[in-house]
């Protein structure tokens, strides 16, 4: 009887909705269909009915599709009224669902409004209505990229380029996707092609410059950034990117340009801070260390105001890590099956301590592939340390992240027995990683504290997560906290962590490299000493350093600022 009542009630609701739609009461029909779908979300008839009702309501609001209406919607978007443009695009695309242009415009507006699902649906409908529509294929690729569906995104980029071979935006998107997939040669081809197409903008040259920088073609990268800067002389980002690549000399015109742009006072803090660091780097190159320090100090002060930090936050985090490890987290049964997966080598330490150099050396060995900085563990562990989740972790989420990590390692390793992950701050998770990956190897890179902290202070990090780095006193405190945790891990995991000194590596490279290879159980290969000749992408601030042979003395550069750094140095001395 209950099943019969449900069927009767469903039929009654559907009949009422259809009747409302027939008599022209589209809003009543919409409400009825919505009520049905709330109970039976997969009911196709109700889904179609709701779409018909929505179309009727939209058509009543926009009874005629005119060019003036389309122009008005586009004008809203062009003038920056994105929410209003999205609302109008949605209304028009609902009223006239078979017009490809409206679906494509809705895809653009929805994407910019953060509604990825709606953007995907609209772009898919646009290419279904009109297969030969390169703009819609590109917009679908862009939405797919955000949704993490990169293989399909690449496919639609290629379709767009088949339809329009000189489509610069499609070349750029495909280049970025190929770079993500690790094919930097194909990526370079497409990004270079993007700059050659008509109407190439700042983004095309900037993306090309960034790729060229990561693969070590510095002259070409500098030329690409210079081209971007010519297109947009007021771009703080372009000035900063170019400043990182070049060595300034007194009288360089870019210094005056940056100073004028900064003095104008019109840039928001997030942009102005880039000029502070870029100008500081320029004055450092020119030997004006007092002026450079003032700019480093002011730039870091802005950055700290944008990302507030208290050392007590780290005390609490590290205490929670110790407690969780002592309580057996993570449980051994959560360890992934590593059969057929290359063994991870976690290279840890503080940022700017030499982890990139160590990875470049190891990745020059035939049995080792370099994966760069993988962010999986920083997505995995922090949420699981919070409250009850530590005791009963979300196993599905954990396994999904670990599964993606395994796939990433396998793809990058391409048959190599080992693959490095050089996310420096993975030092926090060493014990957890040792339980999840019982055969993993750990290499801890240490560098002179003053050199490491100064190198961090003069670096504008591109992403969040190093909030302790924007104040000299915070840096000294963090160094002590990090040192204590590393000592604790060494006691908890005797023999698992290989320690290497950056300074010792530069003084006696072959001896230190042999010890690292012994830790991995690998034989010596001469390529490890010729690491600067290894072709691979390096996406860190150390990309230039690892393209050079080892040299001594880099840990002494801070001494030019010794007077300014005296309080930090004194605090480091007290902490020893």
N, C-alpha and C positions, 0 to 999 in steps of 0.2 A: 504493500500500500504506500509506503513512504516513497519508493521509487516512482510510483504512478503520480503521487502528489507533486514531486519535483518536476517530472516531465510536463504535467499539466500547468504548473506555475511558470515554467520556462516558456511554454507555448503561448500562454496568456500574455506574458511580458513582451514576447516577440511580436505578437499580433497587435498589441497596443502601440508598440513603437512604429510598426509599419503603417498603422492607421494614422498616427500622428503625422508621419512623413507625407502620406497621400493627401491629407487635408491641408498641408502647408505649414504645420506647426513643427518646424525643424528643431527648435530648442527642446520641445517635449520629447521628440523622437531621440535626440541626442542623450537626454537624461535616462530614457528607458533603456537604450542600448548600453549606456555606461553601467547601469545597474545590472544588466545581464552579464556583462563582461567582468564585473567585480566578482560574480559568483562562478562564472564559466569563462575564464580569460582566453581559452583556446577556441571559443565558438566562432567559426569563420563567418557565418551569416551575420552575427552581431558585429563583428569587426567591419564587414563590408557596409552594414547598415549605418554604423557610427561614422564611417568615412563619407557616406552619402549625406548624412545629416550635417556633418561639418562643412561639406561642400555647399550645401544649400544655405547654411548660415553665412558662410563667406561670400557666396554669390549675391545674397541679399545686400551685403555691405558694399560689394563691388560688382554691381550688376553688369558693367561693361568694362572689358579690358581695353584700355587706351594707352597710347604711347606716353601720354602725359602722366598716367599713373605709374608706369614703369620708370619714367624719368624721375619722378618724385621719389620713388623708393631708392633709386641709385643715388640721388642727390643727398638723401638722408645718410646713406652709408659713406659717401665721399666727404661729407662735412663732419664726420666723427660721431654722429648720433646713432651709435651701433644698436642700442636696444630698440629704438624706434624703427630702424631699418629692418631689424630681425622680425619685429611684429608685423610690419607691412609685407615683408617677403613671405612670411608664413601665411598671411591672409590671402595674398594673391596666388601663391602656389596651391593653396587649398581650394580656392574658388576655381582655378583653372589648372587642374593637375596634369593636363596633357601638353603643357607648354614647356619644352625643355629648358628654355632660357630662365623661366621662373624657378624651376627646380634647381638649376645650377646656382642662381643667385641666392636661393634659400640655403644651399649647401655652404656657400661662402659665409653668409651672415651667421648661420648656426655654428659653424666652426669657430668663428671669432667670438661668439658668445659662450663658448665652452660646451655647447650641446653636441658632442661628437656623434651620438647615436642619430640625432636628427640630421646632422650633416651627411653622415653615411647614407641614410635612407634617401635623402634628396638627391645626392650625387648618383646613387645607383639608379634611381628612377630617371634621371636626366640621360644617362648613357643608354638606358633601356629604350627610352623614347627616341633617342637620336644617337646611333652607334658612332657616327662620324662627327664627334664633338670633342676635340682635343682638350679644350678648357675644362670640360666636365670630367674627363678621364684624369686630368691632373688634380682637380679638386678632390676626386674620389681617392686618388693616391695619397694626398696630403692627410685626409681624414683617416684613411687606413693606417698610415704611419703613426698617428697619435693613438690609434686603437691597438697598436702593437702588431698589426697584421702586415708585416713588412714584405713578405714574399708576394702577396697580392698587390701591394702598393707598387712594387717594382714592375709587375706585369702591366699595370695601368699607365705607368710612366712610359713604358715602351710602346704601348698602344698610341699614346698621345704623340710620341715622336715618330711613329710610323705614319701618322696622319699629318704631322707637321714637323719635318726634320729640323727646321730652324727655330723651334720653340725653346727659347732660352730658359724659361722658368721650369720646363719639364727636364731639360738637361741638368739644371741645378738640383732639383729634387732627386733625380735619379743618381746624381753624383754623391749627394749626401747619404742616400740609402746604401749605395755600393760601398762607401767608406765605412758605414756602420757594420756592413757584412764582412769587412776586412779586405776587400778588393780595392786597394788604394790606386792601383794602376788604372783600372776602369773608371774609378771615381775621378781621377785626375783628368782623364780624357773628356768626361762629361762636364766637369766644372770649367775646364778651359774652353770647351765649346760654348758654354753658357755666356762667357765673357765676349765671345765673338759674335753672338747673335745681336740683331738690332734691338736697341733699347736696353742693353745690359746695364743694370743698376749697381748700387753700392753692394748689395747682398751678394751678387755674383762674384765680384772681385774679392770681397771679404772672405767668403767661403773658400774660394780658391786659395787665397793667401794662407788661411788657417791650415788647409790640407798640406800645402807645400811646406809650411813651417814644421808640421808634425813628421814629415818624411825627410826633413833635413835639406831641402833645396832652398836655402835661405835667400840667395839673390833673387830668385823668381818670386818667393814669398814677399820680399820687400817691394818688388815692382808691382805686385798685385795690390798690396796695401796702399802704395802711393797712388795707384789708379783710383782706388776707392776714395782716397782722401781728396783727390782732385774733383771727384763728383760731389763730395759733401765735405767741404773744408771745415764745417762747424761740428763735425762728429767727434765727440770725445773718445768713442770706442775706436775709431780708425786711427786717431792720434796715438792712443795707447798701444794698439796692435803694432803700429809702425815703430814706436819708440822701443818696444821690446826687442826688435830685430837689429836696429842700427846702433852704432857707436857714435855718440854726439861729440862734436868739437865746439869750442867757444865760437859764437857768432852764427851757429846753425839757425836758419830761418824758422824752422819748426818750433824752436824754443819760444821765440817771440810770438808766433801764432798761438801756441798753447797758452802762453801767459795772458795774451789779450782775450782769449776765449774764457779763461778762468776769471779774469778780472771783470768781465762783463756782468757776472753775477746772475745770469738768467738760467743757468743750468740747474736742474734738480740735483740734490745731493748724490743720488745714485750715479749720475753722470759726472758731476764735478769731481768725485773721488777718483775717477779714472785719470783725470788730468793731474791731480795732486801726485799720484804715483808715477805717472809718465814724466812729469817735469822733474820730480825728485831723481828719477833714473838719469835724466839728461844732465842735471847738475852733478850727479855722482860721476858720470862719464867724463865731465869736464874738470873734475877735481875740486869743485866748490862744495865741500862736504858739509859746511855749516848750513848753506842754503838747502842742500839736499835733505839734511836731517829735519829742518823745519817743515819741509813739504811732506816727508814721510810721517812726521808727527801729526800734522794737521789732517793728512789723508786717513791715517789710522783712527784719529778721533772721530771723523765723520763715519767711518765704517763701523766703529763700535757703537755709535749712536743709532745706526740702522740695525745692528745685531747685538743687543745688550747681552752681557755675560757676567756671571759671578763665579769665582773659583769654588764656592760652596756647591755649585751644581755638579762639578766634576768630583768633588769629595763624595757626594751622595751616589753618583753613578758608579764610581769605582768600588764603593762599599757594597752596593747592590750586586755588582759583578762577582766580588769575592764570595758573598753570601750564597748566591745562586750556584756557583761552582761547588762550594762545600756541601750544598744540599743535593748534589748529583745532577744538576742541570747542564746540558740537556741529557735526557735519558739515552742510554746506549742503543735502545731499540729504534730510536729516531735516525740513526746513522744511515745514510743512503747506500745502496749497493753500488760499489765502485768498480765492479767487474767490467772490463773493457774501457774504463774511463781513465785518462791520464792522471797521474798523481799530482795533486796541487802542491806547489811550493809557495808558502806565504812569506813574503818579504815585508817586514814590519819595522817600525821605528817612528820617529817624529817626521813630519813633513820637512823637506829640505835637508834631510840627513844623509842622503846618498842612495835612497832606495831605487831611484830610476837608474842610476849608474850600475848598481848591482844587477838589476834585471837585464839591462842591456848586455852586460858581460855574460850572464848565464844564457840569455836568449841567443847568443852567438855560438852556443854548443849545439851540435846536431840532434841531441836527444831532448832538448829543452825548447819550448815555445814560450813567448812572452805575451801575457794577456793584458798587461797594463793594470790600471786601477779598476777593479770590478767592485760595484757597489752593493752586491747581493747581501753581504753580511750586515751592512749598516741598515738594510731594510728588514733583515731577519731577526736580529737579536734584540734591539731596543724595545719593540712592542712586547716581546715575550718576557721581558724582565719586569714588566709593570704589574704589580698587584697579583691577583689570582692567576693571571695568565702564565706566570712563571711556574706555578704548580701544575697547571693543566693547559699546556700550550695548544694552540690551534694547529692540529697535526696536518690538516689539509693545506693550510696556508704554508706551513713549514715545508711540506713535501713539494709544493708547487714551486717555491723559491729555490729549493735545493735541486729539483729537477731541471729548472731553467739554468741553474749554475753548472750542473753536469753537462748539459747540452752546449753551453757556451764554451766550457773548457775543451770539450771534444772537438768542436768546430775550429777553435783557434789552434789547438795542438796539431790537428791534421796528421795524426799518426805518431807524434812525439810522445815519449814515455812520461815526460814531466811538463807541466805548464805552470808558469809563475803568475801569482796574483800579488801585485805590489801596492795594494791599498795600504798606506803607512799606518793609519789608525786602526787597522785590524789587530794591532797589539792588544787592544782591549779584550778581544775575544779569543785569545790564544788557547786557553783551557777548553773553551766550548768547541773550538775547531778541532782540537786534539781528540775530543770524544766523538765528534761527528765523522772525522776523517782520520782513523787510527794510524794510517800509513803516511799522512801528510808530513812534510818537512817544513821547518821554520828557520828563517834567517833573520836575525835582529841586527840592524845596522845602527851603530852609534857614531856620533860625530861630536867634536868639541862643542860643548853647550853654548858658548858665546857665539860661535859661528852659526850654529843651527838656529838659534833664536833670532839673531840679527837677520839671517836670510829669510826667515818667516816674516819678520816685521816689515821688511822692504818689499814684500810680495803681496799684491792684491789678488787674493784667491778668487777664482771664478765662481765658486759654489759655496754654499753654507756648510758648516761642519767644523770650521777652524775658528770659531768665534773667540777663542782664547788668544788669538794671534795679534790682536789689534791694540794691545797695551803691553808695555815692557814689563811692568810688575806682574801682570797676569801671566805673561810668558814664563817668567822665572818660577812662579808658583806652579804652573802646569808642568814644567820640566821636573820638579820635585815629585809631583803626583804620578807622572808617567814613570819616573825612575823607581818609585816605590812599587808600583804595580808590576813592572817588569821583573824586579827582584823577587816579588811574590810568585810570579809565574815560574821563574827559574827554579825556585824551591819546590814548587808543586809538580813540576815536570822535568826532573833531572835528566839531562842528556838529550832532550828533545829540541832545544833551541840553540842554534849555532850563532855565536856572537862574532861580529866583524866590525872592526874599527875603520871608518872612512879614511882617517889619516894613515893608518897602517896600509890600507889598500893602495893609496897613492904612493907610499914610500916603497913597498915591496909587493907589487901587484901579483907576480907569478905565485909567490908563496901563499898569499891570501886566497887567490882564486883556486889553487890546488886544494886548500882546506875546504872551501865551499863545495867543490866537486866531490871530495871524499865524503862529505856529509850526505851527498846525494847518491853515493856509490857509483860515480861516473869516472871514466878515464879522462885524462888531460886531452884537450884539443887546442891547437895554436890559435884558432879563431877567437878564443876567449880574450886573448891579448889584443887582437885587432878588432875589438868590439865596435869601434867607431866607424868601421866600414860595413857593418851589418845593415842591410836595408829592411827597415820595419817602421811602423808608425809609432811615434812617441807622443802621447797626448798629455804631457805635463810641462811645467815651467822649466824643466831641465832638458828640453829637447835639444838646445844648442850644445850644452855641455857634453852630452853623450855622443855627439858627432865629432868630438875631439879626442886625441890620445890623452891618457892620464897625465896630469901635471900636479906638481906640489904647490902648496901655498894658498890654495883657495880658502882654507879655513882661517887665514890670517886677515882677510879683507875687512873684517869688523874693526880692526885696530885703528883704521882711519877715523873711526867714530868713538874711540875709547873714552874720550872726555864726556861725550853725551850719554854713553852707555854705563857710566860708572856706577849708578845705583843698581842697575840690573846685575852687573858683574859682582858687586858686593853681595847681593842677595844670593847669587849662585854659590859664591865662596862660603857663605854661612850655611848653606844647605849640604855641603859636602860632608 
